[in-house]
Structure formats: structure tokens, C-alpha cells
Amino acid sequence: MALKCGIVGLPNVGKSTLFNALTSAKALAANYPFATKEPNIGMITVPDERLEKLAQLVNPQKVLPTSIEIVDIAGLIKGASQGEGLGNQFLANIREVDAIVHVVRCFVDDNVVHVDGSVDPARDKDIIDTELILKDIETLEKRLDKHKKGAKGGDKVEMKKVEVCENLMNHLSDGKPARAFDQEEESTAELVEDMYLLTNKPILYVCNVDENSVVNGNDLTKAFEAVIAGENAELLLISAAIEADIAELDTADERMEFVKEMGLEEPGVNRVIQSCYKLLNLQTYFTAGEKEVRAWTIKVGTKAPGAAGVIHTDFETGFIRAEVIAYDDFTTLGSEAAVKDAGKMKVEGKEYVVQDGDVMHFRFNV
């Protein structure tokens, strides 16, 4: 499933350091603007305790987690919408991702230069928002012209679209992102989605803090939290420097020991990955057998044939039925055989909507 999260932010806020920790890749992380010019792309494994639990019960030959794609996009500066810096490239790269991880700097360190000379996460956010909004206004102007032409003959559908576009134009012109626009009406949501606006993409804000602020934040993070209050966006506190140190350790035990020493329950990158997964409206189902226990990624709301098709297109084409065990039933009873004996295995057809954590076996005929 080719869904991508893009890491964005101003130069020198810790994007590439976070990317390296997420992927254990080695993107250039340097103390000067535009260290990242071409987008770095990596696959990140989605941590899931349920997969580990199933593997303990089944004892398979292989355990295969699911993954998502993450993109480290070049830093953006003021004037990007007019082509300043690497603006055109940045905007093209961000248009290709499905969700945004916006990293803002919330630590003070004289040894790490800031492109604007001082640390102000609200201002940094505003710079990026402004550039994306300006680009969205360009897109919207073209769409508005199209619908106005269509409405000249009195077409009520086109007239409604003109009204929505004009309201959205006023909203964007006030400096507000499209994701904060009222899209409760289905026709409005469909129209806005069809425009592929940059500021309509779901977003996660990551405040990059010093190691003393990871748990409770600081004055900068508290002020930033107030800034995004009406935006329907999630916020995480991460120390990219700590995550980089954790990523350098060799074993999982060493990493967890380091995490606990820092007063944390799990690595921050785990929370970022899980939030990205949720941001993309994804969920997981499992297959479990002696050869392998595996996690599979599907969109929330996917029906059984579509879920089968993630394994192989033949499974979807020739779908007959799905044998489904709820994760809690599997782990409580301890095995597939015990679930069957207890009458807890369900047999579902083509209309079954797969639930997060389902353990599934597909019957098909090609």
C-alpha cells in the first residue's frame, strides 16, 4: 500500500535527524540550511505489541511486521510559493505525500543556527502555513473560475460549488488551512478533497525539544499548543537528539534500558510511527500460521475481499469467504484450535468490514 508521510519544516529544525532515527537510515543531518535537497525516502516498521503476542502463541518460522513510507522533504523558507530557496521542489514533494509530519523547533541551542536567527515555533509554523496556503489559493482560483463558467447557465450544482469555493477562498485568505474549513457536509468534503489542497492533508505536529522537556514540555511547546488548538491536529513532544542516540544502540534491550533511564515508556519514534499510521487512516489485520505471523496494512473500512487483495490480487478476485478470529479471542484462548472449539471463529462474506486486529484466513478460488 503506497501511502506516504512527509516530514516537513524549516531548515535546521531536526527533520533529518528524526528521519534517521525513524528509518535507521543516514540522511545528511548538518548544521546549515538546505542540508537536505533531494527528498530522502525510507520504509519504517510499525511497532505493534499484538504481533509479538501472536508470535509467542504460534511460534512461527518468521514474524513480519507491516510498514509505511516516510519522506524527508527539503527545508522550506519564506517565499517558497514564489520559487524562493527550494520552494518549487518542496511544494512538488509535499503534494505527493498523503499526510504531513511538521517538525517545529522548540529548543534553544546557540550551537545550532536557526534560519531566521531566533527560536519561535509559532512564527516557523506560520511561515510554512503561509506558503502552502498561497499555493492552495492559486489552485482554488483556477477551480473557482471553472465552476463560475459552469454556473452561468443556472446549473444549481455548479452554483453550490461556486459558493463553497468562495467560502473556502475567504477561509484561506484569513490564513487558515483547508483542514480547518467546515467540511461536515459530504458534498463539500468531496469537492475540497478533489482539489488536492496542500493544507487539507492530515497533519501531525512534532515539537523537537531538549532532553529535559520530553515529558512535560516547556514554555515554547505550551505556547505552540495554544496556536494549534483549533486545527484538529495531534501534537507530540520528541527529542530528535535522544532518538538519534537510541537508534545507534545495537539491541532492543539496550534501547529500552536507555529509554527508561530517560524517564520514558517507549522510544518517541514509536509514537511518531503510530501517529503516522493513524493519520493515514490505516489499520492492521493479521495472518497467523506455522510458516509466518504477519501484519497487513489496510485502510479503515476495507471489506474482506479488499483485505485479501493486499496479500495477492488472486485472493480478491477469487474471494469465497474469510475465517475471522478477533485478536482478544485468539490471545485469551491461546490458539486457533481453542478458538474453533469455543465456537469463536466467524465465517464472513464479501460485505464484512475488517476490524483492527482481526486474525484472518481467506478461502478463494481462481
MOGIJO-V360393 format. One record per residue. N is the residue number from 1. NEAR is the number of other ideal C-beta (glycine too) atoms within 10 Angstrom. Layout:
# MOGIJO-V360393
n=<N	N>
near=<NEAR	NEAR>
This chain:
# MOGIJO-V360393
n=<1	2	3	4	5	6	7	8	9	10	11	12	13	14	15	16	17	18	19	20	21	22	23	24	25	26	27	28	29	30	31	32	33	34	35	36	37	38	39	40	41	42	43	44	45	46	47	48	49	50	51	52	53	54	55	56	57	58	59	60	61	62	63	64	65	66	67	68	69	70	71	72	73	74	75	76	77	78	79	80	81	82	83	84	85	86	87	88	89	90	91	92	93	94	95	96	97	98	99	100	101	102	103	104	105	106	107	108	109	110	111	112	113	114	115	116	117	118	119	120	121	122	123	124	125	126	127	128	129	130	131	132	133	134	135	136	137	138	139	140	141	142	143	144	145	146	147	148	149	150	151	152	153	154	155	156	157	158	159	160	161	162	163	164	165	166	167	168	169	170	171	172	173	174	175	176	177	178	179	180	181	182	183	184	185	186	187	188	189	190	191	192	193	194	195	196	197	198	199	200	201	202	203	204	205	206	207	208	209	210	211	212	213	214	215	216	217	218	219	220	221	222	223	224	225	226	227	228	229	230	231	232	233	234	235	236	237	238	239	240	241	242	243	244	245	246	247	248	249	250	251	252	253	254	255	256	257	258	259	260	261	262	263	264	265	266	267	268	269	270	271	272	273	274	275	276	277	278	279	280	281	282	283	284	285	286	287	288	289	290	291	292	293	294	295	296	297	298	299	300	301	302	303	304	305	306	307	308	309	310	311	312	313	314	315	316	317	318	319	320	321	322	323	324	325	326	327	328	329	330	331	332	333	334	335	336	337	338	339	340	341	342	343	344	345	346	347	348	349	350	351	352	353	354	355	356	357	358	359	360	361	362	363	364	365	366>
near=<13	6	17	17	27	24	28	25	28	24	22	21	28	27	30	27	22	29	27	23	27	27	21	12	17	10	21	11	19	13	10	9	17	14	16	22	11	12	21	21	16	17	11	21	16	18	16	19	8	17	20	12	14	23	19	11	16	21	9	17	10	10	17	15	16	21	17	23	19	24	19	30	27	25	25	27	20	17	14	25	21	11	11	14	19	22	19	14	17	26	19	12	20	23	15	11	22	18	21	25	27	23	28	27	24	28	22	12	12	6	5	14	13	18	19	15	7	7	17	18	25	13	13	23	19	15	19	24	17	15	24	27	24	16	22	22	17	10	16	22	12	9	20	18	12	14	20	15	11	14	17	9	8	7	13	8	11	17	15	16	22	20	13	21	21	14	13	26	16	11	18	22	11	9	10	17	21	22	18	17	19	12	18	6	11	8	12	18	15	10	18	21	12	10	16	11	24	25	21	20	20	17	21	21	24	26	27	26	26	15	13	10	18	19	11	10	17	18	9	21	21	12	14	22	15	10	15	19	10	9	16	11	17	15	19	15	20	23	26	26	19	21	24	17	15	20	17	13	14	7	8	9	9	12	17	16	11	16	19	11	8	15	9	18	9	14	23	25	23	18	19	24	21	15	19	26	23	15	21	21	13	21	21	21	25	22	19	23	12	10	11	14	25	21	20	19	20	21	15	13	10	19	18	24	21	17	25	29	17	18	15	13	11	13	21	19	13	15	21	13	15	25	16	21	22	16	19	11	17	25	17	12	17	12	13	18	10	14	20	13	11	11	7	16	18	14	10	16	12	14	8	19	13	26	13	12	19	25	23	21	15	21	13	17	8	8>
